[in-house]
Amino acid sequence: MSINFKLLKQICETPGAPGYEQRIRQVVLHEVKKLADKVTIDNMGNVTVFRKGKKDKKVMVAAHMDEISFIVTHIDDKGFVRFHTLGGFDAKTLTAQRVIVHGKKI
């Protein structure tokens, strides 16, 4: 099985903060619609994809569309950014990591 690096790059670079998954949802829907027998989106924005198999066995695959994210609460006069987290994560993983700050004009 080969890895689709172009798709992987697109998925990794598409924003998907908790509560703001619209853009990544569109990427997911575009990719799964061509493979699915049925696709539904519930009121919470969850995507459910059904594909009929050739055997009686059933398999479920689950994944998150959202990612570790923050919301900017203040930018001071020196350009330092204050933020709150969206979703849960281990703060130790944040040290020396690059982040992308999205504005109103993405």
Sequence and secondary structure as in RCSB ss.txt:
>XXXX:A:sequence
MSINFKLLKQICETPGAPGYEQRIRQVVLHEVKKLADKVTIDNMGNVTVFRKGKKDKKVMVAAHMDEISFIVTHI
DDKGFVRFHTLGGFDAKTLTAQRVIVHGKKI
>XXXX:A:secstr
    HHHHHHHHHS  BTTB HHHHHHHHHHHHTT SEEEE TT  EEEE   SSS            EEEEEEE
 TT  EEEEEES   GGGTTT       S  
